Amino acid sequence: MKRQHFDPIALNNIAVQHLENDDFSSAFNLLKITLQIIFTIEDDNPAATNTSESIDFQWSKNVGLFATCKLNDGNCIDRYVFPRGMFTIRKTQKNRMMRGDRKLNSDVKVAIVYNAAVACHLLSLEEHCNTPLQLRAQSLYRLSQNILREARNQGFKSKLCFQNFFHVAILNNLGQISYELVEYESSAKYFSQLEKNLCFLKRKTKENNLLWQGTGYSQKDLAGMFSNTVIKVPNTAPCA
């Protein structure tokens, strides 16, 4: 195997290209390999590293989609899934990771875990709501959220959060996947947090076009996410 094949950033970007081409199975299979690699790599010192300055992030170009969910009364509604993966882009080729490298930026790990969650989530929808895949996607979304939180607690200022507002996408898809799994209480919690963050984002970027462009979101993305927050979530699971 060539050395660059051990590079999780390169593997991640190939997988995101598969997502753009709606090849969710290939994307997920490649990201599973990438996950095995990144969790053998030590985090950079969050408070001291400058690695984040040499990495940029960019959303893929997928178009948002709506997943059909059944309500307690047997009716169906469509809820918005944010399907775009996150490319990790090196500013210089000198930062290419080889097999022996043992440091990796927390934001890069978060992006890769999130991409695996998205690929798994979309694959579950393609396979008509495959429950094991849904549960795995939910677990991966939560893991990406936890890595962000732990890095922040250690003094790491996340470019993904402060520039890309990455946590908004995580909250949207966690709310959606929890809804699909009939975990209505969790879904309502995530969508409530999503609404607060969307309102903050809208207010923050209203008079700052550069900040808005930096997020990588489109108006359609935000409209789709807002649509999830206005649909009432049932209080109880459907009867067996």
C-alpha positions in Angstrom: 0.0 0.0 0.0 1.3 3.5 -0.9 2.1 5.8 2.0 -0.6 8.3 1.2 -3.2 5.7 1.7 -2.5 5.9 5.4 -3.4 9.6 5.3 -6.8 10.0 6.9 -7.3 13.5 5.3 -6.8 12.1 1.8 -9.1 9.1 2.5 -11.7 11.4 4.0 -11.8 13.6 0.9 -12.2 10.6 -1.4 -15.1 9.4 0.7 -16.8 12.9 0.5 -16.5 12.7 -3.3 -18.4 9.4 -3.1 -21.1 11.3 -1.0 -21.3 13.9 -3.7 -21.9 11.1 -6.2 -24.6 9.5 -4.0 -22.5 6.4 -3.5 -23.2 6.1 0.2 -22.0 2.6 0.5 -18.5 3.3 -0.9 -18.3 6.4 1.2 -19.2 4.6 4.4 -16.9 1.7 3.8 -13.9 4.0 3.2 -14.7 6.1 6.2 -14.9 3.0 8.4 -11.2 2.4 7.4 -10.4 6.1 8.1 -12.0 5.9 11.6 -9.7 3.0 12.4 -6.7 5.1 11.5 -7.6 8.3 13.3 -8.3 6.7 16.6 -4.7 5.3 16.7 -3.4 8.9 16.2 -2.8 11.1 19.2 -4.5 14.5 19.4 -2.4 17.6 19.0 -2.1 19.6 22.2 -5.4 21.6 21.9 -4.1 24.6 23.8 -0.8 24.9 22.0 -1.2 23.6 18.5 -1.2 25.7 15.4 -2.3 22.8 13.2 -5.8 24.3 12.7 -4.2 27.2 10.9 -2.9 24.9 8.2 -6.2 23.2 7.5 -9.3 24.6 5.9 -12.7 23.0 5.7 -15.3 23.1 2.9 -18.8 21.6 2.6 -19.5 19.3 -0.3 -22.0 20.3 -3.0 -24.7 17.8 -2.2 -28.3 19.1 -2.3 -30.3 18.8 0.8 -33.0 16.1 0.9 -36.1 15.3 2.9 -36.7 12.0 4.7 -40.2 10.7 5.1 -41.2 10.0 8.7 -44.4 8.4 10.1 -46.4 10.1 12.8 -48.4 8.5 15.6 -51.6 8.9 13.6 -50.2 7.0 10.6 -49.6 10.1 8.5 -46.3 11.0 7.0 -44.2 14.2 7.0 -41.0 15.1 5.3 -38.1 16.3 7.5 -34.9 17.8 6.2 -31.6 15.9 6.3 -28.4 17.8 5.8 -26.4 15.5 3.5 -23.3 17.5 2.8 -19.9 16.1 3.9 -16.9 18.1 5.0 -13.7 18.2 2.9 -10.5 18.8 4.8 -8.1 20.9 2.8 -4.4 21.3 3.5 -3.0 24.8 2.8 0.4 23.3 2.1 1.5 19.9 0.9 4.2 19.9 3.5 1.5 18.9 6.0 0.7 15.6 4.2 0.5 12.8 6.8 2.5 9.7 6.5 2.1 6.4 8.2 4.4 7.2 11.1 2.8 10.5 12.0 1.1 10.4 15.4 -0.6 13.8 15.7 -4.0 14.9 14.3 -6.0 18.1 14.8 -9.3 17.6 16.8 -11.3 19.4 14.1 -10.1 17.0 11.5 -11.2 14.0 13.6 -14.6 15.6 14.2 -15.1 16.2 10.5 -14.2 12.6 9.6 -16.5 11.1 12.3 -19.3 13.4 11.2 -18.8 12.4 7.6 -19.0 8.7 8.6 -22.3 9.5 10.4 -23.7 11.2 7.3 -22.7 8.4 5.0 -24.2 5.8 7.4 -27.4 7.9 7.8 -27.9 8.3 4.1 -27.2 4.6 3.5 -29.9 3.7 6.1 -32.4 5.8 4.2 -31.4 4.2 0.9 -32.0 0.8 2.6 -35.5 1.9 3.8 -34.7 3.0 7.3 -32.2 0.2 8.3 -32.4 0.4 12.1 -28.8 -0.9 12.8 -27.4 1.7 10.4 -29.6 4.4 12.0 -28.3 3.5 15.5 -24.7 3.6 14.2 -25.2 6.9 12.5 -26.7 8.4 15.7 -23.8 7.1 17.7 -21.3 8.7 15.3 -23.1 12.1 15.3 -22.9 12.1 19.1 -19.3 11.1 19.0 -18.4 14.0 16.8 -20.3 16.3 19.1 -18.5 14.9 22.1 -15.0 15.3 20.5 -15.8 19.0 19.8 -17.0 19.5 23.4 -14.0 17.8 25.0 -11.5 19.7 22.8 -13.2 23.0 23.7 -13.0 22.1 27.4 -9.2 21.6 26.9 -8.8 25.1 25.5 -9.0 24.3 21.7 -10.8 27.0 19.6 -12.5 25.0 16.9 -12.4 26.5 13.4 -15.3 24.2 12.5 -17.5 25.8 15.2 -16.5 29.4 15.1 -16.1 29.7 11.3 -18.2 27.0 9.8 -20.9 26.7 12.5 -20.5 23.0 12.1 -22.4 22.1 15.2 -25.6 23.4 13.5 -25.4 20.5 11.0 -24.8 18.0 13.8 -27.8 19.2 15.8 -30.0 19.1 12.7 -29.1 15.5 11.8 -29.2 14.3 15.4 -32.7 15.6 15.7 -33.6 13.9 12.4 -32.1 10.5 13.2 -33.6 10.5 16.7 -37.0 11.2 15.1 -36.5 8.3 12.7 -35.7 6.1 15.7 -38.9 7.3 17.5 -36.9 8.9 20.2 -39.1 12.0 20.3 -37.9 13.5 23.5 -34.3 13.5 22.3 -35.4 14.8 18.9 -37.3 17.7 20.4 -34.2 18.6 22.5 -31.9 18.6 19.5 -34.3 20.6 17.4 -34.8 23.1 20.2 -31.0 23.6 20.4 -30.9 23.8 16.6 -33.5 26.6 16.5 -31.5 28.7 19.1 -28.3 28.2 17.1 -30.0 29.1 13.8 -31.4 32.3 15.2 -28.0 33.2 16.6 -26.4 32.4 13.2 -29.0 34.5 11.3 -28.5 37.4 13.7 -24.7 37.2 13.7 -24.4 37.1 9.9 -27.2 39.5 9.0 -24.8 42.4 8.5 -21.6 40.5 7.9 -21.5 38.9 4.5 -18.0 37.6 4.9 -19.0 35.7 8.1 -22.0 34.2 6.2 -19.8 33.1 3.3 -17.4 31.5 5.7 -20.1 29.1 7.1 -20.5 27.5 3.7 -24.2 27.1 4.2 -26.8 28.2 1.6 -30.1 29.8 2.2 -31.8 26.6 1.2 -29.7 24.7 3.9 -31.0 27.1 6.5 -34.6 27.0 5.2 -34.5 23.2 5.4 -33.1 23.2 8.9 -35.6 25.8 10.1 -38.4 23.6 8.7 -37.5 20.9 11.1 -37.8 23.3 14.1 -41.4 24.4 13.3 -42.9 20.9 12.9 -44.3 19.7 16.2 -42.6 16.6 17.5 -45.0 14.0 19.1 -44.7 13.5 22.8 -44.9 9.7 22.9 -43.9 6.8 20.7 -46.6 5.1 18.6 -48.4 2.1 20.2 -47.3 -1.3 19.2 
